[in-house]
Structures are given as structure tokens and as C-alpha cells.
Amino acid sequence: MEHIYLDNAATTPMNPAVIETMTQTMGTVFGNASSIHYFGRQARKVLDDSRHLIAQSINAKQDDQIVFTSGGTESDNTAVIETALARQNVGKHLITTAIEHEAILKPMKYLESLGFEVTYLPVDQRGLISLTDLKQALRPDTTLVSIMMGNNEVGSHQPIHEIGRIVAASNAWFHTDAVQAYGLLDIDVQADNIDLLSTSAHKLNGPKFLGFLYRSEQVKMPSLIKGGDQELKRRAGTENVPAIAGFAKAVSLLDSKVKAARQAKYAKLQEQLVSGLKQNGVEFAVNGGQAPDKLQHVLNIWFKGCPSVPLLTNLDLEGIAASAGSACTAGSVEPSHVLTAMYGSDSPRLQESLRFSFGSQNTAEEINYLIEVLTKITRKLK
């Protein structure tokens, strides 16, 4: 049976060129980048070259503003927790949104337990915040605003430029979780007044357990991971040089033209799937809509009257991998906090939605097969 992977928002297959780069680096560069001898200097050069390339990819002023981490979760945790603790003398008020990833929401809850106050901005049915709400929420004691660039469940793309301009006029620093957006959208941290930015390599066909945290020159805070003086004393732990080389390779393959082409391809696959379901009489609605400026690789669909778990199970039996618009844990399904924020806790969408997320390997033929299978399964379930 052929297997079709449509869960690229969860992770992506590594690009063969990335695997080749990592394999070559593993075979030739084994020194510790903190060592001063030849083998250490060899590793340091790979590390420095990779950092330079990645810094340029977001228009960072300096290479040392890129701090390699274990991934998006660590980057998010560091940005939120260490900023809050380091700026307590300024204030203890933080702002985020109701649809952030758990890597933001759980640190926020942790900080609330320490006496911090958090404002959770609501979103509309497109998954977007109101800039008016943001302006009204900002206070003199607000130290951090953390708003994701692109949502992992519905693909909504927040107005980052406008948000950055608003936050820049306040006492707060602006952090954005760009885990889903980096590699698909052009990012300019200077033009958008971004102080902190999180990414994860495995979302753009790179290796797992690796990401970076961008920190602007005004950001002064301690490392979340305590130990040695690696990463310019900003993140303890010996660097995974082969994986970092692979990350840089993945980034180098994604220039503006490639990113635009991928967005266009994914938009076409979205439209193909939506049109095919309509033609086959499937009852559905797109959660968050299909705005042209959203992350086109994410399509979240409400299949009216069809519970998501049986949908997923039947799709898997047909060789198709997708995901629910909610977190599955130990056989039970918890309602998606993203869809809850968008449509309310009583909406049937919470238990009847699936997320399809496209990658560079997906084809129109695969989507035709998906349409055929979804039509059959939804008719059976209803």
C-alpha cells in the first residue's frame, strides 16, 4: 500500500542534500567547537559559517544574535521565562494570544504561578488578533509581547509588521514564534521590530532537536540552560555541529523564489482539495478560511457530522497520514484550544476537524486520492 504523508506541520522529511551535508560533516568534523586546537577550530568554522548564513536569512544585524537551541520549545521557553524574570524590575505583565503553541502557553501559566499577570488576546474566526486589543492591553509594566507569526493548526498569519511597530513604541520586547513560518515566509527582524524569534529546523526539511533563538542587541537576559560558556555564553551545552551544518543547508535551499513557489504550490493543492470535496458533495467548511496571506501549507477542515478520531483512523487504514485539530492523548481527544478560541467551546468543529499540512513532496495525484478516500469515509461515517 502506498503511504501519503500530509502532516508536514508536525514535522517534515529531511532533504537529501541536508542528509548528505550532515553525513559528510559527521565523517570529517568531530572536534568540540569550544576547543582551541585544530580539530576544535575546524568545528568552530562550520559553526560560525552556519550561524552567518542563518543570521542573513532573517536580516539580523550580527551573527552572534543567533543562539542555537534544541528546537522551538526551548527557544520559546527561553524567550518567555528568561525575559519575564530578567525584567521584573520593569514590570510583571505579559501579553500573548489564546492560540499560541503550548511551548508559549505553558511557560505563561508557569509565570502566572510566580505572580506574573498574563493577558491572552482573543482571535476572530480567521485566527487573527485585533490590533486595537493589543494597543489597549499594553501597559507601562508590560515587559513582553509574544505573538506567533503563523499558527500551526489553521495557518493564520498575524500582522507581524504592524504588531512590531506597536510594541516598539512601548516598554515591552516583542517575541514571535516563527516555527511554522520560517522557511515559508520572508522574515526581516529589523524591518518588523522583532526582538526575539524562535524557529525549529525540522519544520523546513532539516534535522530534529535543533532550532535557534534570535535575540536583538537590546535583549539582555541569562541562559535558560546553565553550564558551560557555549553559544557565546548564551546557551550552555556542546553544539551539535553536523546538525547545525544540516540546518544551514536546509536554509540555504530556501531563497525567496523557492519560498514563494512553495506557497503557490500549497495554495494550489488547497484549492484542489476544497474544489474536489465540493464536487463530490462532502459537507465541510474550512476552519479559518483560505486567505491569500495565510500559511498555505496548513488546511484545517471541519467535516460536518464526522468525528475526527474515526476519520483519522480510516484515513490511516487507507495509507494517508493527517492529524486532528486537537491533541490526542492516551486514546482520548482534548478539544483544540485554537479552534475553541476561534469558534467557542460548544462548536462541533472542535471534535469534527482534521488538519492537512502539505510539504514539498506532495503531488496533485496524492490529493486526488485523498479526495476519493475522504468522500468514501465521510459517507460511511454519516
C-alpha positions as CSV (number, residue, x, y, z in Angstrom):
1,M,0.0,0.0,0.0
2,E,1.2,3.5,-0.9
3,H,1.5,5.8,2.1
4,I,0.9,9.5,1.7
5,Y,2.2,12.0,4.3
6,L,0.1,15.1,4.9
7,D,1.2,16.0,8.4
8,N,4.1,18.4,7.5
9,A,3.1,20.9,10.2
10,A,4.1,18.3,12.7
11,T,7.5,17.5,11.0
12,T,9.0,17.3,7.6
13,P,11.1,14.7,5.9
14,M,14.8,15.7,5.7
15,N,16.0,17.0,2.4
16,P,18.5,14.5,0.8
17,A,21.0,17.4,0.5
18,V,20.7,18.0,4.2
19,I,21.4,14.4,5.0
20,E,24.4,14.5,2.7
21,T,25.8,17.6,4.4
22,M,25.3,16.2,7.9
23,T,26.8,12.8,6.9
24,Q,29.9,14.5,5.4
25,T,30.3,16.7,8.4
26,M,30.0,13.8,10.8
27,G,32.7,12.0,8.9
28,T,35.2,14.8,8.8
29,V,34.4,17.3,11.7
30,F,34.3,15.7,15.1
31,G,36.0,18.3,17.3
32,N,34.4,20.3,20.1
33,A,33.8,23.8,18.8
34,S,35.0,25.2,22.1
35,S,38.4,23.6,21.9
36,I,41.3,25.8,20.7
37,H,43.3,23.1,18.8
38,Y,42.9,22.3,15.1
39,F,40.0,20.0,15.5
40,G,38.1,22.5,17.6
41,R,38.9,25.3,15.2
42,Q,37.6,23.1,12.3
43,A,34.3,22.6,14.1
44,R,34.2,26.3,15.0
45,K,34.4,27.3,11.4
46,V,31.4,25.1,10.4
47,L,29.5,26.6,13.4
48,D,30.4,30.2,12.5
49,D,29.7,29.8,8.8
50,S,26.3,28.2,9.6
51,R,25.4,31.0,12.1
52,H,26.3,33.6,9.5
53,L,24.1,32.1,6.8
54,I,21.2,31.8,9.2
55,A,21.6,35.3,10.5
56,Q,21.4,36.7,7.0
57,S,18.2,34.7,6.3
58,I,16.3,36.9,8.8
59,N,18.4,40.1,8.2
60,A,19.9,40.0,11.7
61,K,22.4,42.8,12.3
62,Q,25.1,40.5,13.8
63,D,25.8,36.8,13.6
64,D,26.0,36.5,17.4
65,Q,22.3,37.3,17.7
66,I,21.6,33.7,16.6
67,V,21.7,31.3,19.5
68,F,21.4,27.6,18.6
69,T,19.0,25.6,20.8
70,S,17.4,22.2,20.9
71,G,14.4,23.5,19.0
72,G,11.3,25.6,19.0
73,T,10.2,24.6,22.5
74,E,13.5,25.6,24.2
75,S,13.6,28.8,22.2
76,D,10.1,29.7,23.2
77,N,10.6,28.8,26.8
78,T,13.8,30.8,27.0
79,A,12.3,33.9,25.3
80,V,9.3,33.9,27.7
81,I,10.6,32.7,31.0
82,E,14.0,34.4,31.0
83,T,12.6,37.7,29.6
84,A,10.0,37.8,32.4
85,L,12.4,37.0,35.1
86,A,15.1,39.4,33.8
87,R,12.7,42.3,33.5
88,Q,10.8,42.0,36.8
89,N,12.1,45.4,37.8
90,V,10.3,47.0,34.8
91,G,7.0,45.1,35.4
92,K,5.3,41.7,35.7
93,H,2.7,42.0,32.9
94,L,3.0,39.8,29.7
95,I,0.8,39.7,26.6
96,T,0.2,36.7,24.3
97,T,-2.7,35.2,22.4
98,A,-5.2,32.4,23.0
99,I,-3.9,30.4,20.1
100,E,-0.2,30.1,20.8
101,H,1.6,26.8,20.8
102,E,1.8,25.0,24.2
103,A,5.5,25.9,24.2
104,I,4.4,29.5,24.9
105,L,1.2,28.9,26.8
106,K,2.7,26.6,29.4
107,P,5.6,28.9,30.3
108,M,3.0,31.7,30.6
109,K,1.0,29.6,33.1
110,Y,4.2,28.8,35.0
111,L,4.9,32.5,35.3
112,E,1.4,33.2,36.5
113,S,2.1,30.8,39.3
114,L,5.1,33.0,40.2
115,G,2.9,36.1,40.4
116,F,3.1,37.5,36.9
117,E,0.0,38.7,35.1
118,V,-0.7,37.5,31.6
119,T,-3.2,39.0,29.1
120,Y,-4.4,36.4,26.5
121,L,-5.6,38.3,23.4
122,P,-8.7,36.7,21.7
123,V,-8.8,36.0,18.0
124,D,-11.6,36.2,15.4
125,Q,-12.8,33.3,13.2
126,R,-9.8,33.8,10.9
127,G,-7.5,33.2,13.8
128,L,-6.3,36.8,13.9
129,I,-5.9,39.2,16.8
130,S,-7.2,42.8,16.8
131,L,-4.5,45.4,16.8
132,T,-6.9,47.6,18.8
133,D,-7.0,44.9,21.5
134,L,-3.2,44.8,21.5
135,K,-2.9,48.6,21.9
136,Q,-5.4,48.6,24.8
137,A,-3.7,45.7,26.5
138,L,-0.2,47.3,26.6
139,R,0.7,48.9,29.9
140,P,3.8,50.7,31.3
141,D,4.6,47.5,33.2
142,T,4.3,45.2,30.1
143,T,7.7,43.6,29.6
144,L,7.0,41.1,26.8
145,V,4.5,40.6,23.9
146,S,4.7,37.1,22.4
147,I,2.6,36.6,19.3
148,M,3.2,33.7,16.9
149,M,3.9,34.6,13.3
150,G,1.9,31.7,11.8
151,N,-0.5,29.3,13.5
152,N,0.3,25.6,13.4
153,E,-3.3,24.4,13.4
154,V,-5.1,26.8,11.0
155,G,-2.3,28.6,9.3
156,S,-3.4,32.2,10.2
157,H,-0.6,34.7,9.6
158,Q,-0.6,37.6,12.2
159,P,0.1,41.2,11.0
160,I,3.7,41.0,12.4
161,H,4.9,44.3,10.9
162,E,2.1,46.2,12.5
163,I,2.5,44.4,15.8
164,G,6.2,45.1,15.9
165,R,5.6,48.8,15.3
166,I,3.1,49.0,18.1
167,V,5.2,47.1,20.6
168,A,8.3,49.1,19.7
169,A,6.6,52.2,21.0
170,S,6.1,50.6,24.4
171,N,8.4,49.3,27.2
172,A,7.9,45.7,26.0
173,W,10.0,43.4,23.9
174,F,8.4,41.6,21.0
175,H,8.8,37.9,20.6
176,T,7.4,35.8,17.8
177,D,7.2,32.1,17.5
178,A,8.1,31.6,13.8
179,V,8.4,27.8,13.9
180,Q,5.8,27.3,11.2
181,A,6.6,30.4,9.2
182,Y,10.4,30.3,9.0
183,G,11.2,28.6,5.7
184,L,7.9,29.7,4.0
185,L,7.8,33.4,4.5
186,D,10.5,36.1,4.1
187,I,11.4,37.4,7.6
188,D,13.1,40.7,8.4
189,V,13.7,41.1,12.1
190,Q,14.9,44.7,11.7
191,A,12.0,45.9,9.5
192,D,9.4,44.2,11.7
193,N,11.0,45.4,15.1
194,I,11.3,41.8,16.3
195,D,13.4,41.5,19.5
196,L,13.1,37.7,19.9
197,L,12.3,35.0,17.3
198,S,12.0,31.2,17.6
199,T,12.5,28.5,15.0
200,S,12.8,24.8,14.6
201,A,14.9,23.0,11.9
202,H,12.7,20.0,11.4
203,K,9.8,22.1,10.1
204,L,11.8,23.0,7.0
205,N,13.3,19.6,6.0
206,G,16.2,19.9,8.5
207,P,17.2,17.8,11.5
208,K,15.1,17.3,14.6
209,F,16.1,18.6,18.1
210,L,17.6,21.8,16.7
211,G,16.5,25.4,16.3
212,F,17.6,28.9,17.1
213,L,16.6,31.8,19.1
214,Y,17.2,35.3,17.6
215,R,17.9,38.0,20.2
216,S,18.2,41.6,19.2
217,E,21.0,43.8,20.5
218,Q,18.8,45.3,23.2
219,V,17.8,41.9,24.7
220,K,19.8,41.1,27.8
221,M,18.8,38.0,29.7
222,P,20.5,34.9,31.2
223,S,20.6,31.5,29.6
224,L,17.8,29.1,30.4
225,I,20.3,26.2,30.2
226,K,23.0,26.6,32.8
227,G,26.5,25.2,32.4
228,G,29.4,26.0,30.1
229,D,30.1,29.1,28.1
230,Q,29.0,27.7,24.7
231,E,26.9,29.8,22.3
232,L,28.7,33.0,23.4
233,K,27.7,32.3,27.0
234,R,24.0,32.4,25.9
235,R,23.2,28.7,25.9
236,A,25.2,26.0,27.7
237,G,25.9,22.6,26.1
238,T,28.3,21.4,23.4
239,E,26.9,22.3,19.9
240,N,25.7,19.6,17.5
241,V,27.9,20.8,14.7
242,P,26.8,18.2,12.0
243,A,23.1,19.0,12.7
244,I,23.8,22.8,12.6
245,A,25.5,22.3,9.3
246,G,22.4,20.5,8.1
247,F,20.2,23.2,9.4
248,A,22.2,25.8,7.4
249,K,22.0,23.7,4.3
250,A,18.2,23.5,4.6
251,V,18.0,27.3,5.0
252,S,20.3,27.8,2.0
253,L,17.9,25.9,-0.2
254,L,15.0,28.2,0.6
255,D,15.6,31.6,-1.0
256,S,12.7,34.0,-1.7
257,K,11.8,32.4,-5.0
258,V,11.7,28.9,-3.6
259,K,9.5,30.0,-0.6
260,A,7.1,31.9,-2.9
261,A,6.9,28.8,-5.2
262,R,6.2,26.5,-2.3
263,Q,3.4,28.8,-1.0
264,A,1.9,28.9,-4.5
265,K,2.1,25.1,-4.8
266,Y,0.5,24.6,-1.4
267,A,-2.3,27.1,-2.3
268,K,-3.0,25.1,-5.5
269,L,-3.1,21.8,-3.5
270,Q,-5.5,23.5,-1.0
271,E,-7.8,24.7,-3.8
272,Q,-7.7,21.3,-5.5
273,L,-8.8,19.6,-2.2
274,V,-11.5,22.1,-1.5
275,S,-12.9,22.0,-5.0
276,G,-12.8,18.2,-5.1
277,L,-14.7,17.8,-1.9
278,K,-17.3,20.3,-3.1
279,Q,-17.8,18.5,-6.4
280,N,-18.2,15.2,-4.5
281,G,-20.9,16.6,-2.2
282,V,-18.9,16.4,1.0
283,E,-20.3,18.6,3.8
284,F,-17.4,20.6,5.2
285,A,-16.1,24.1,6.0
286,V,-12.5,25.4,6.1
287,N,-11.6,26.5,9.6
288,G,-10.0,30.0,9.5
289,G,-10.8,30.4,5.8
290,Q,-8.4,30.5,2.9
291,A,-6.9,34.0,3.0
292,P,-4.1,34.5,0.4
293,D,-1.7,35.7,3.1
294,K,-2.1,32.7,5.4
295,L,0.4,29.8,5.6
296,Q,-0.7,27.9,2.6
297,H,0.8,24.6,3.8
298,V,-1.9,24.3,6.5
299,L,-5.5,23.5,5.7
300,N,-7.9,22.7,8.6
301,I,-11.3,21.3,7.6
302,W,-14.5,20.7,9.6
303,F,-16.2,17.6,8.3
304,K,-19.7,18.1,9.4
305,G,-21.1,15.3,11.4
306,C,-17.9,13.2,11.2
307,P,-15.9,12.7,14.4
308,S,-12.2,13.3,13.9
309,V,-10.9,10.2,15.5
310,P,-12.8,7.7,13.2
311,L,-11.8,10.0,10.3
312,L,-8.1,9.8,11.2
313,T,-8.3,6.0,11.8
314,N,-9.9,5.3,8.5
315,L,-7.5,7.6,6.6
316,D,-4.6,5.8,8.2
317,L,-6.1,2.4,7.1
318,E,-6.1,3.9,3.6
319,G,-2.4,4.9,3.9
320,I,-3.0,8.6,4.5
321,A,-1.3,10.5,7.4
322,A,-3.1,13.6,8.7
323,S,-3.8,15.0,12.1
324,A,-6.8,16.1,14.2
325,G,-7.3,19.8,15.0
326,S,-6.8,18.7,18.6
327,A,-4.3,16.8,20.7
328,C,-4.7,13.1,21.0
329,T,-3.6,11.7,24.3
330,A,-4.0,8.1,25.5
331,G,-6.9,7.4,23.3
332,S,-8.9,10.5,24.3
333,V,-9.2,13.7,22.3
334,E,-9.0,17.1,24.0
335,P,-10.7,20.0,22.2
336,S,-8.2,22.1,20.3
337,H,-7.5,25.3,22.2
338,V,-7.1,27.1,18.8
339,L,-10.5,26.1,17.5
340,T,-12.0,26.8,20.9
341,A,-10.6,30.4,20.8
342,M,-11.9,30.8,17.2
343,Y,-15.4,29.3,17.4
344,G,-16.3,28.7,21.1
345,S,-16.2,25.7,23.4
346,D,-19.6,24.5,22.2
347,S,-18.8,24.3,18.5
348,P,-19.0,20.9,16.8
349,R,-15.8,21.9,14.9
350,L,-13.8,21.0,17.9
351,Q,-14.5,17.3,17.5
352,E,-15.0,17.1,13.8
353,S,-12.0,18.7,12.3
354,L,-8.8,17.5,10.6
355,R,-5.6,19.3,9.7
356,F,-3.9,18.5,6.4
357,S,-0.5,20.1,6.0
358,F,1.4,19.9,2.8
359,G,5.1,19.5,2.0
360,S,7.4,19.8,-1.0
361,Q,7.0,16.1,-1.7
362,N,3.2,16.1,-2.1
363,T,1.6,15.9,-5.5
364,A,-1.7,16.6,-7.2
365,E,-2.2,12.8,-7.7
366,E,-2.0,12.3,-3.9
367,I,-4.6,15.0,-3.4
368,N,-6.9,13.3,-5.9
369,Y,-6.6,10.1,-3.9
370,L,-7.3,12.0,-0.7
371,I,-10.5,13.4,-2.2
372,E,-11.6,9.9,-3.2
373,V,-10.9,8.4,0.2
374,L,-12.4,11.3,2.2
375,T,-15.6,11.1,0.1
376,K,-15.9,7.4,0.8
377,I,-15.1,7.7,4.6
378,T,-17.4,10.7,5.3
379,R,-20.3,8.9,3.5
380,K,-19.7,5.8,5.6
381,L,-19.5,7.7,8.9
382,K,-22.6,9.7,8.3
